[in-house]
């Protein structure tokens, strides 16, 4: 399983703080936001590599961070998506496709263990701007039990907040029956954070998602598309998360968790 970290945004809501520095590498106490996340994911036995997609403006900063802070057992690969401004960004879905294309090209030049050509791996796909109070190991184990691609979910009582995120309908077995992005009239209180597992059997759907009408900007666009084309389950988060999306929330995170 590959851990794909989507980190190519420009975090314009954090103003000068991230004008020339990537948000995932901001420090909360002694560790960066991304570093805290990798500390957990790196311990999952199924994970064999971390692939971080960033933009051209910040790629060299990630490379320097990799050399200085690298304390993880699994190898880290940095991919530069070539963009330099928020206006020219590819969007999270296209950045994921870039990572898949990189893996496809790499496997084409590296003999597979079975000798059968390209061998896909399951993907754990994560956004890099959250502090998490649970382990991704639970999510991986859930996906193994269900045998499908999976999303995360959590109960959100606020209608206003549900109107700003993805919302899913679920059956008693946590199978996803439907998903809406930013619905004005939410059909449930299950909100979807930006963490996903896509099984290798579904990767061809991912590869052709944009050409078949999937939105490019947010990672939730792909989840919405996949729900309509394959069976997916949703893992209810066992604990909370802290989303760092603005200067106020960043300074609050330092105060509370630094």
PASEBA-1860 file (N, C-alpha, C; in nm, 3 decimals):
! residues 258
1> XXXXXXXX> 0.084/-0.120/0.000/0.000/0.000/0.000/0.088/0.125/0.000 ~ 0.054/0.219/-0.088/0.125/0.346/-0.095/0.047/0.453/-0.019 ~ 0.119/0.536/0.056/0.058/0.650/0.121/0.077/0.772/0.032 ~ -0.033/0.823/-0.025/-0.026/0.938/-0.115/-0.070/1.062/-0.039 ~ 0.021/1.158/-0.023/-0.006/1.281/0.050/-0.029/1.394/-0.048 ~ -0.149/1.450/-0.048/-0.182/1.562/-0.137/-0.139/1.691/-0.067 ~ -0.033/1.753/-0.118/0.024/1.871/-0.051/0.068/1.976/-0.152 ~ -0.012/1.995/-0.256/0.026/2.088/-0.363/-0.051/2.219/-0.359
9> XXXXXXXX> -0.128/2.241/-0.252/-0.203/2.366/-0.240/-0.114/2.482/-0.198 ~ -0.172/2.603/-0.201/-0.096/2.724/-0.169/-0.143/2.791/-0.041 ~ -0.243/2.735/0.025/-0.288/2.781/0.158/-0.301/2.933/0.165 ~ -0.374/2.990/0.071/-0.385/3.136/0.063/-0.455/3.196/0.185 ~ -0.536/3.115/0.256/-0.608/3.169/0.373/-0.515/3.195/0.491 ~ -0.393/3.144/0.484/-0.298/3.170/0.592/-0.208/3.289/0.563 ~ -0.233/3.358/0.453/-0.166/3.484/0.423/-0.015/3.473/0.412 ~ 0.055/3.568/0.476/0.201/3.576/0.465/0.270/3.452/0.520
17> XXXXXXXX> 0.206/3.383/0.614/0.268/3.267/0.678/0.302/3.158/0.577 ~ 0.218/3.143/0.475/0.240/3.038/0.376/0.263/3.096/0.235 ~ 0.297/3.222/0.230/0.324/3.282/0.099/0.444/3.216/0.033 ~ 0.544/3.184/0.113/0.665/3.121/0.060/0.704/2.995/0.137 ~ 0.602/2.931/0.200/0.631/2.812/0.279/0.506/2.724/0.281 ~ 0.521/2.593/0.265/0.404/2.504/0.258/0.339/2.480/0.394 ~ 0.207/2.486/0.397/0.134/2.466/0.522/0.164/2.333/0.590 ~ 0.175/2.220/0.517/0.198/2.093/0.587/0.326/2.089/0.669
25> XXXXXXXX> 0.421/2.179/0.638/0.548/2.178/0.710/0.554/2.281/0.822 ~ 0.444/2.352/0.845/0.438/2.441/0.961/0.448/2.358/1.088 ~ 0.514/2.415/1.189/0.536/2.341/1.313/0.420/2.359/1.410 ~ 0.385/2.249/1.474/0.297/2.249/1.591/0.383/2.192/1.704 ~ 0.436/2.278/1.787/0.535/2.233/1.883/0.665/2.201/1.811 ~ 0.722/2.085/1.838/0.851/2.048/1.781/0.840/1.978/1.646 ~ 0.719/1.940/1.606/0.701/1.863/1.484/0.612/1.936/1.384 ~ 0.635/1.910/1.257/0.549/1.967/1.153/0.416/1.893/1.150
33> XXXXXXXX> 0.318/1.958/1.089/0.185/1.896/1.074/0.200/1.764/0.998 ~ 0.272/1.766/0.888/0.292/1.645/0.808/0.372/1.541/0.886 ~ 0.474/1.585/0.957/0.556/1.492/1.034/0.476/1.415/1.136 ~ 0.384/1.483/1.202/0.298/1.416/1.300/0.215/1.306/1.233 ~ 0.165/1.336/1.113/0.083/1.238/1.042/0.167/1.118/0.999 ~ 0.288/1.144/0.947/0.372/1.035/0.902/0.419/0.948/1.018 ~ 0.434/1.006/1.136/0.472/0.927/1.252/0.375/0.811/1.274 ~ 0.249/0.836/1.248/0.147/0.732/1.263/0.144/0.638/1.143
41> XXXXXXXX> 0.136/0.694/1.022/0.118/0.613/0.903/0.239/0.523/0.878 ~ 0.357/0.571/0.909/0.479/0.494/0.884/0.482/0.361/0.960 ~ 0.408/0.353/1.070/0.408/0.231/1.151/0.312/0.125/1.100 ~ 0.230/0.158/1.000/0.134/0.061/0.948/0.208/-0.040/0.860 ~ 0.202/-0.169/0.891/0.281/-0.268/0.817/0.255/-0.268/0.667 ~ 0.131/-0.242/0.627/0.096/-0.249/0.485/0.160/-0.136/0.403 ~ 0.191/-0.025/0.466/0.249/0.090/0.395/0.395/0.061/0.361 ~ 0.433/0.078/0.234/0.572/0.056/0.197/0.640/0.180/0.138
49> XXXXXXXX> 0.564/0.289/0.122/0.623/0.411/0.066/0.529/0.529/0.090 ~ 0.589/0.645/0.114/0.514/0.771/0.122/0.544/0.851/-0.004 ~ 0.441/0.892/-0.076/0.457/0.974/-0.196/0.388/1.107/-0.171 ~ 0.464/1.215/-0.173/0.413/1.348/-0.142/0.409/1.430/-0.270 ~ 0.290/1.474/-0.308/0.275/1.557/-0.427/0.268/1.703/-0.385 ~ 0.360/1.782/-0.433/0.359/1.924/-0.401/0.372/2.004/-0.531 ~ 0.386/2.135/-0.519/0.399/2.219/-0.637/0.545/2.260/-0.658 ~ 0.571/2.322/-0.771/0.710/2.360/-0.804/0.764/2.466/-0.709
57> XXXXXXXX> 0.677/2.552/-0.661/0.720/2.659/-0.572/0.776/2.605/-0.441 ~ 0.717/2.495/-0.392/0.755/2.443/-0.260/0.833/2.311/-0.267 ~ 0.854/2.257/-0.386/0.917/2.124/-0.397/1.054/2.121/-0.330 ~ 1.135/2.225/-0.350/1.270/2.225/-0.291/1.265/2.231/-0.139 ~ 1.159/2.294/-0.084/1.144/2.301/0.062/1.112/2.162/0.117 ~ 1.027/2.088/0.046/0.997/1.951/0.088/1.121/1.862/0.078 ~ 1.202/1.883/-0.025/1.324/1.803/-0.039/1.420/1.831/0.077 ~ 1.432/1.958/0.116/1.518/1.993/0.229/1.463/1.933/0.358
65> XXXXXXXX> 1.331/1.942/0.377/1.267/1.883/0.495/1.291/1.732/0.500 ~ 1.281/1.668/0.386/1.301/1.523/0.379/1.441/1.485/0.430 ~ 1.541/1.563/0.393/1.678/1.534/0.437/1.697/1.561/0.586 ~ 1.637/1.669/0.635/1.660/1.711/0.774/1.576/1.632/0.874 ~ 1.449/1.608/0.840/1.356/1.555/0.939/1.328/1.406/0.920 ~ 1.389/1.345/0.818/1.351/1.208/0.784/1.389/1.111/0.896 ~ 1.289/1.067/0.968/1.308/0.972/1.078/1.222/0.848/1.058 ~ 1.170/0.830/0.936/1.074/0.724/0.911/1.141/0.607/0.840
73> XXXXXXXX> 1.084/0.488/0.859/1.143/0.368/0.802/1.110/0.351/0.654 ~ 0.992/0.395/0.614/0.950/0.377/0.475/1.006/0.492/0.389 ~ 1.045/0.463/0.265/1.101/0.568/0.179/0.999/0.676/0.146 ~ 1.050/0.797/0.121/0.967/0.912/0.086/1.005/0.960/-0.054 ~ 0.905/0.976/-0.138/0.924/1.029/-0.273/0.849/1.161/-0.285 ~ 0.918/1.265/-0.332/0.856/1.397/-0.353/0.829/1.413/-0.502 ~ 0.706/1.447/-0.537/0.669/1.471/-0.677/0.631/1.618/-0.694 ~ 0.693/1.683/-0.791/0.669/1.824/-0.825/0.565/1.828/-0.937
81> XXXXXXXX> 0.450/1.894/-0.911/0.345/1.898/-1.014/0.364/2.009/-1.117 ~ 0.470/2.089/-1.100/0.507/2.188/-1.201/0.439/2.322/-1.191 ~ 0.343/2.339/-1.099/0.272/2.467/-1.089/0.343/2.561/-0.992 ~ 0.318/2.692/-1.008/0.387/2.791/-0.924/0.292/2.892/-0.861 ~ 0.164/2.889/-0.896/0.069/2.984/-0.839/-0.063/2.914/-0.808 ~ -0.141/2.976/-0.720/-0.271/2.921/-0.686/-0.364/2.919/-0.808 ~ -0.348/3.017/-0.896/-0.434/3.025/-1.015/-0.405/2.915/-1.116 ~ -0.283/2.861/-1.115/-0.247/2.759/-1.213/-0.242/2.618/-1.152
89> XXXXXXXX> -0.284/2.603/-1.026/-0.278/2.472/-0.960/-0.358/2.368/-1.038 ~ -0.314/2.245/-1.030/-0.380/2.136/-1.103/-0.510/2.093/-1.038 ~ -0.517/2.101/-0.906/-0.630/2.048/-0.831/-0.593/1.913/-0.772 ~ -0.655/1.880/-0.660/-0.617/1.760/-0.585/-0.632/1.631/-0.664 ~ -0.738/1.620/-0.743/-0.760/1.497/-0.819/-0.653/1.479/-0.926 ~ -0.620/1.586/-0.996/-0.516/1.577/-1.099/-0.379/1.550/-1.036 ~ -0.356/1.601/-0.916/-0.230/1.570/-0.848/-0.223/1.422/-0.812 ~ -0.334/1.364/-0.771/-0.337/1.220/-0.744/-0.310/1.141/-0.872
97> XXXXXXXX> -0.368/1.184/-0.983/-0.345/1.117/-1.111/-0.198/1.128/-1.152 ~ -0.135/1.241/-1.117/0.007/1.257/-1.145/0.089/1.153/-1.068 ~ 0.052/1.130/-0.942/0.121/1.029/-0.862/0.100/0.890/-0.921 ~ -0.023/0.860/-0.964/-0.050/0.731/-1.027/0.031/0.713/-1.155 ~ 0.042/0.820/-1.233/0.119/0.813/-1.357/0.266/0.787/-1.326 ~ 0.316/0.850/-1.220/0.454/0.826/-1.177/0.474/0.679/-1.140 ~ 0.382/0.623/-1.065/0.393/0.482/-1.026/0.384/0.390/-1.147 ~ 0.296/0.425/-1.243/0.282/0.344/-1.364/0.413/0.342/-1.443
105> XXXXXXXX> 0.473/0.460/-1.459/0.598/0.469/-1.536/0.711/0.395/-1.465 ~ 0.714/0.410/-1.332/0.819/0.343/-1.256/0.807/0.191/-1.265 ~ 0.684/0.141/-1.254/0.665/-0.004/-1.260/0.692/-0.059/-1.400 ~ 0.676/0.028/-1.502/0.702/-0.016/-1.639/0.850/-0.043/-1.662 ~ 0.936/0.023/-1.584/1.080/0.005/-1.600/1.141/-0.085/-1.494 ~ 1.055/-0.132/-1.401/1.102/-0.220/-1.293/1.027/-0.352/-1.301 ~ 1.097/-0.462/-1.319/1.027/-0.592/-1.329/0.943/-0.619/-1.205 ~ 0.819/-0.664/-1.225/0.732/-0.696/-1.113/0.766/-0.835/-1.058
113> XXXXXXXX> 0.738/-0.860/-0.931/0.769/-0.991/-0.871/0.705/-1.108/-0.945 ~ 0.587/-1.087/-1.002/0.519/-1.197/-1.071/0.557/-1.209/-1.217 ~ 0.627/-1.105/-1.269/0.663/-1.105/-1.410/0.547/-1.075/-1.501 ~ 0.438/-1.020/-1.447/0.317/-0.997/-1.526/0.296/-0.850/-1.562 ~ 0.404/-0.770/-1.562/0.389/-0.629/-1.598/0.348/-0.545/-1.479 ~ 0.273/-0.440/-1.504/0.238/-0.346/-1.399/0.156/-0.414/-1.289 ~ 0.195/-0.387/-1.166/0.120/-0.438/-1.052/0.077/-0.320/-0.965 ~ -0.052/-0.294/-0.963/-0.103/-0.183/-0.883/-0.094/-0.215/-0.734
121> XXXXXXXX> -0.090/-0.109/-0.656/-0.095/-0.122/-0.510/-0.217/-0.046/-0.460 ~ -0.271/-0.090/-0.346/-0.375/-0.011/-0.282/-0.318/0.124/-0.243 ~ -0.405/0.226/-0.238/-0.361/0.362/-0.205/-0.433/0.413/-0.080 ~ -0.356/0.465/0.013/-0.410/0.549/0.120/-0.386/0.692/0.076 ~ -0.492/0.771/0.061/-0.479/0.909/0.012/-0.520/1.004/0.124 ~ -0.430/1.097/0.158/-0.455/1.185/0.273/-0.423/1.330/0.239 ~ -0.500/1.420/0.297/-0.466/1.562/0.295/-0.373/1.589/0.413 ~ -0.285/1.686/0.397/-0.175/1.703/0.493/-0.191/1.824/0.583
129> XXXXXXXX> -0.315/1.861/0.616/-0.334/1.982/0.697/-0.424/1.957/0.817 ~ -0.417/1.835/0.872/-0.500/1.799/0.988/-0.413/1.740/1.098 ~ -0.453/1.767/1.223/-0.400/1.693/1.337/-0.504/1.587/1.370 ~ -0.459/1.463/1.386/-0.551/1.351/1.405/-0.531/1.287/1.541 ~ -0.642/1.243/1.601/-0.637/1.184/1.734/-0.680/1.038/1.731 ~ -0.654/0.973/1.619/-0.676/0.830/1.600/-0.564/0.781/1.510 ~ -0.555/0.650/1.491/-0.453/0.593/1.403/-0.513/0.550/1.270 ~ -0.440/0.579/1.163/-0.482/0.531/1.031/-0.481/0.379/1.023
137> XXXXXXXX> -0.414/0.314/1.116/-0.413/0.168/1.116/-0.556/0.114/1.127 ~ -0.641/0.182/1.205/-0.781/0.140/1.219/-0.854/0.148/1.086 ~ -0.826/0.253/1.011/-0.888/0.273/0.880/-0.845/0.163/0.783 ~ -0.716/0.132/0.783/-0.665/0.027/0.695/-0.726/-0.109/0.730 ~ -0.738/-0.137/0.858/-0.796/-0.265/0.900/-0.944/-0.273/0.861 ~ -1.016/-0.162/0.872/-1.157/-0.157/0.831/-1.170/-0.190/0.682 ~ -1.083/-0.130/0.600/-1.089/-0.153/0.455/-1.059/-0.299/0.422 ~ -0.968/-0.360/0.496/-0.935/-0.501/0.474/-1.057/-0.589/0.503
145> XXXXXXXX> -1.128/-0.558/0.609/-1.246/-0.636/0.646/-1.357/-0.620/0.541 ~ -1.379/-0.497/0.497/-1.487/-0.472/0.401/-1.451/-0.519/0.260 ~ -1.322/-0.516/0.226/-1.281/-0.560/0.094/-1.319/-0.466/-0.017 ~ -1.339/-0.337/0.015/-1.376/-0.236/-0.086/-1.291/-0.111/-0.066 ~ -1.297/-0.021/-0.162/-1.244/0.113/-0.140/-1.327/0.179/-0.031 ~ -1.265/0.270/0.045/-1.332/0.327/0.162/-1.305/0.475/0.177 ~ -1.398/0.541/0.243/-1.381/0.679/0.286/-1.394/0.682/0.437 ~ -1.360/0.795/0.496/-1.386/0.816/0.638/-1.513/0.898/0.653
153> XXXXXXXX> -1.571/0.896/0.773/-1.684/0.982/0.802/-1.689/1.011/0.951 ~ -1.759/1.115/0.987/-1.783/1.147/1.128/-1.916/1.220/1.139 ~ -1.979/1.207/1.253/-2.107/1.274/1.274/-2.086/1.423/1.293 ~ -2.163/1.501/1.219/-2.154/1.647/1.225/-2.294/1.703/1.251 ~ -2.319/1.751/1.372/-2.454/1.801/1.403/-2.488/1.934/1.338 ~ -2.386/2.012/1.299/-2.409/2.145/1.245/-2.450/2.140/1.098 ~ -2.571/2.186/1.067/-2.616/2.191/0.928/-2.527/2.285/0.848 ~ -2.487/2.397/0.909/-2.402/2.494/0.840/-2.270/2.432/0.796
161> XXXXXXXX> -2.210/2.351/0.883/-2.084/2.287/0.847/-2.104/2.176/0.745 ~ -2.217/2.106/0.753/-2.247/2.003/0.653/-2.262/2.064/0.514 ~ -2.309/2.186/0.508/-2.329/2.253/0.380/-2.196/2.294/0.316 ~ -2.085/2.278/0.390/-1.954/2.315/0.337/-1.863/2.194/0.315 ~ -1.918/2.074/0.317/-1.835/1.955/0.304/-1.909/1.845/0.230 ~ -1.845/1.730/0.214/-1.912/1.615/0.155/-1.997/1.545/0.260 ~ -2.112/1.496/0.219/-2.206/1.429/0.310/-2.248/1.297/0.246 ~ -2.246/1.190/0.328/-2.282/1.058/0.274/-2.405/1.000/0.342
169> XXXXXXXX> -2.478/0.919/0.267/-2.584/0.834/0.322/-2.530/0.693/0.333 ~ -2.557/0.627/0.446/-2.502/0.495/0.474/-2.610/0.397/0.513 ~ -2.585/0.266/0.486/-2.677/0.166/0.537/-2.622/0.113/0.670 ~ -2.685/0.011/0.726/-2.647/-0.038/0.859/-2.509/-0.101/0.859 ~ -2.460/-0.142/0.742/-2.327/-0.203/0.730/-2.220/-0.101/0.694 ~ -2.254/0.027/0.698/-2.164/0.138/0.662/-2.129/0.140/0.513 ~ -2.212/0.076/0.432/-2.196/0.088/0.288/-2.248/0.224/0.244 ~ -2.174/0.289/0.154/-2.213/0.422/0.107/-2.323/0.409/0.002
177> XXXXXXXX> -2.436/0.469/0.030/-2.550/0.465/-0.064/-2.550/0.584/-0.157 ~ -2.491/0.693/-0.113/-2.488/0.814/-0.194/-2.402/0.919/-0.128 ~ -2.350/1.012/-0.207/-2.266/1.120/-0.154/-2.298/1.249/-0.227 ~ -2.302/1.358/-0.152/-2.324/1.491/-0.209/-2.214/1.584/-0.160 ~ -2.171/1.674/-0.246/-2.073/1.775/-0.209/-2.145/1.906/-0.175 ~ -2.124/1.954/-0.054/-2.178/2.083/-0.007/-2.329/2.094/-0.034 ~ -2.409/2.000/0.015/-2.554/2.003/-0.011/-2.624/2.114/0.069 ~ -2.717/2.181/0.008/-2.795/2.281/0.080/-2.890/2.215/0.180
185> XXXXXXXX> -2.938/2.095/0.145/-3.025/2.019/0.235/-2.960/1.882/0.258 ~ -2.872/1.870/0.356/-2.800/1.744/0.379/-2.897/1.629/0.410 ~ -2.868/1.511/0.354/-2.953/1.395/0.373/-2.912/1.311/0.494 ~ -2.800/1.347/0.557/-2.756/1.278/0.678/-2.665/1.372/0.757 ~ -2.617/1.325/0.870/-2.521/1.400/0.949/-2.380/1.340/0.940 ~ -2.357/1.256/0.838/-2.226/1.195/0.819/-2.142/1.282/0.725 ~ -2.045/1.352/0.781/-1.954/1.435/0.701/-1.830/1.354/0.663 ~ -1.767/1.393/0.553/-1.653/1.318/0.497/-1.526/1.403/0.503
193> XXXXXXXX> -1.428/1.365/0.584/-1.299/1.434/0.585/-1.212/1.383/0.469 ~ -1.099/1.450/0.439/-1.021/1.415/0.318/-0.922/1.300/0.338 ~ -0.974/1.182/0.369/-0.890/1.063/0.386/-0.960/0.945/0.319 ~ -0.888/0.873/0.233/-0.950/0.771/0.149/-0.858/0.650/0.131 ~ -0.917/0.535/0.105/-0.843/0.418/0.061/-0.904/0.372/-0.071 ~ -0.820/0.367/-0.174/-0.865/0.317/-0.304/-0.793/0.186/-0.332 ~ -0.871/0.079/-0.343/-0.813/-0.054/-0.369/-0.761/-0.062/-0.512 ~ -0.660/-0.145/-0.529/-0.597/-0.155/-0.661/-0.696/-0.197/-0.768
201> XXXXXXXX> -0.799/-0.272/-0.729/-0.900/-0.314/-0.827/-0.979/-0.196/-0.883 ~ -0.978/-0.084/-0.813/-1.055/0.034/-0.856/-0.969/0.142/-0.922 ~ -0.840/0.117/-0.937/-0.752/0.224/-0.983/-0.774/0.264/-1.129 ~ -0.824/0.172/-1.211/-0.856/0.213/-1.348/-0.970/0.314/-1.350 ~ -1.065/0.299/-1.257/-1.170/0.400/-1.243/-1.109/0.535/-1.206 ~ -1.012/0.534/-1.116/-0.945/0.657/-1.076/-0.872/0.719/-1.194 ~ -0.799/0.637/-1.269/-0.720/0.688/-1.382/-0.806/0.760/-1.485 ~ -0.928/0.713/-1.505/-1.013/0.770/-1.610/-1.123/0.861/-1.553
209> XXXXXXXX> -1.110/0.898/-1.427/-1.216/0.975/-1.362/-1.234/1.113/-1.422 ~ -1.127/1.187/-1.440/-1.139/1.325/-1.489/-1.191/1.328/-1.631 ~ -1.141/1.239/-1.716/-1.188/1.238/-1.855/-1.335/1.198/-1.864 ~ -1.386/1.135/-1.756/-1.527/1.096/-1.754/-1.614/1.190/-1.671 ~ -1.561/1.310/-1.642/-1.644/1.412/-1.583/-1.622/1.440/-1.436 ~ -1.526/1.375/-1.372/-1.499/1.400/-1.230/-1.439/1.539/-1.212 ~ -1.481/1.610/-1.109/-1.422/1.739/-1.077/-1.277/1.726/-1.038 ~ -1.198/1.833/-1.058/-1.054/1.826/-1.039/-1.005/1.885/-0.907
217> XXXXXXXX> -1.079/1.978/-0.850/-1.022/2.064/-0.748/-1.003/1.995/-0.613 ~ -1.110/1.943/-0.555/-1.104/1.889/-0.419/-1.095/1.736/-0.421 ~ -1.025/1.676/-0.324/-1.018/1.529/-0.320/-1.155/1.464/-0.304 ~ -1.250/1.536/-0.243/-1.386/1.485/-0.230/-1.456/1.465/-0.363 ~ -1.413/1.539/-0.466/-1.470/1.520/-0.600/-1.451/1.378/-0.649 ~ -1.331/1.323/-0.624/-1.305/1.186/-0.666/-1.386/1.087/-0.584 ~ -1.395/1.107/-0.453/-1.476/1.018/-0.370/-1.620/1.014/-0.419 ~ -1.674/1.131/-0.450/-1.811/1.141/-0.502/-1.825/1.060/-0.632
225> XXXXXXXX> -1.728/1.076/-0.721/-1.729/1.002/-0.848/-1.722/0.852/-0.824 ~ -1.634/0.810/-0.733/-1.614/0.667/-0.709/-1.737/0.602/-0.647 ~ -1.805/0.675/-0.560/-1.927/0.622/-0.498/-2.030/0.585/-0.605 ~ -2.030/0.660/-0.714/-2.127/0.635/-0.820/-2.085/0.523/-0.915 ~ -1.960/0.476/-0.902/-1.910/0.378/-0.998/-1.859/0.248/-0.936 ~ -1.850/0.240/-0.805/-1.804/0.118/-0.741/-1.861/0.110/-0.599 ~ -1.846/-0.004/-0.535/-1.893/-0.019/-0.398/-1.791/0.040/-0.301 ~ -1.838/0.123/-0.208/-1.751/0.183/-0.109/-1.816/0.176/0.029
233> XXXXXXXX> -1.732/0.168/0.131/-1.779/0.173/0.269/-1.716/0.294/0.338 ~ -1.775/0.331/0.449/-1.727/0.447/0.524/-1.691/0.407/0.667 ~ -1.570/0.439/0.706/-1.525/0.411/0.843/-1.555/0.531/0.933 ~ -1.634/0.510/1.040/-1.661/0.621/1.131/-1.539/0.647/1.219 ~ -1.484/0.765/1.213/-1.364/0.800/1.289/-1.382/0.765/1.436 ~ -1.281/0.703/1.495/-1.289/0.660/1.635/-1.256/0.773/1.732 ~ -1.201/0.882/1.680/-1.170/1.001/1.761/-1.171/1.121/1.668 ~ -1.139/1.237/1.720/-1.154/1.359/1.642/-1.033/1.396/1.559
241> XXXXXXXX> -1.045/1.509/1.494/-0.936/1.569/1.417/-0.943/1.720/1.434 ~ -0.832/1.787/1.403/-0.829/1.932/1.409/-0.782/1.982/1.273 ~ -0.871/2.048/1.202/-0.844/2.096/1.066/-0.780/2.234/1.072 ~ -0.661/2.246/1.016/-0.590/2.374/1.016/-0.613/2.442/0.882 ~ -0.710/2.532/0.879/-0.747/2.594/0.753/-0.732/2.744/0.748 ~ -0.693/2.806/0.861/-0.682/2.951/0.867/-0.577/2.989/0.971 ~ -0.542/3.116/0.974/-0.446/3.163/1.075/-0.498/3.137/1.216 ~ -0.627/3.162/1.237/-0.685/3.143/1.370/-0.673/2.998/1.415
249> XXXXXXXX> -0.705/2.905/1.325/-0.699/2.764/1.365/-0.555/2.718/1.381 ~ -0.461/2.775/1.305/-0.321/2.738/1.322/-0.270/2.781/1.460 ~ -0.299/2.904/1.497/-0.253/2.953/1.628/-0.326/2.882/1.744 ~ -0.450/2.844/1.718/-0.521/2.767/1.819/-0.458/2.630/1.837 ~ -0.415/2.569/1.724/-0.350/2.438/1.730/-0.220/2.446/1.809 ~ -0.144/2.552/1.789/-0.018/2.571/1.864/-0.048/2.582/2.012 ~ -0.151/2.659/2.045/-0.186/2.682/2.185/-0.233/2.553/2.251 ~ -0.314/2.475/2.180/-0.374/2.356/2.240/-0.287/2.231/2.234
257> XX> -0.211/2.218/2.124/-0.140/2.092/2.101/0.011/2.107/2.089 ~ 0.061/2.230/2.086/0.204/2.251/2.074/0.279/2.224/2.201
END
